[in-house]
Amino acid sequence: MRAWDYPKDRVVIVCTQCRRRGEYSKERFLELVGRDTALPDALRIIAESCPKSGKDGNILHDRCKAHYQGL
């Protein structure tokens, strides 16, 4: 499934690890990640600024747990 295929008008992304939450209109979401980006890759793009994104070598159990709410 690609970003364009996201089935709702609002995209809500939450992380159960750090409790961050972001909500985007589908239009803004597509601007940020690109229309043809696969949803798992789009999630990584959005969560990239998370301190637990794994970029700094965090161990597996301490990694970001961002997901699409309601999908």
C-alpha positions, 0 to 999 in steps of 0.5 A: 500500500502506498501513501496515496492509498491511505484510506482516511482523510486524516493520518494519525501516527502514534508511538507507544514507546515515547507517547509522541503523536502526530496528526496530518491531513492526507494532503500534508502527509503526501507532501511530507512523504511523497505520493508513491512512498510505501506506507512502512517507509512513510512511517519511517520518514515521519518518525525520523526525528524520534530520539528512539528511531534507531539512528544512534544505535539504540538497542532493539527493545528501546526503539521507536514503536510508531504506528498508524493509529486506526489501521 
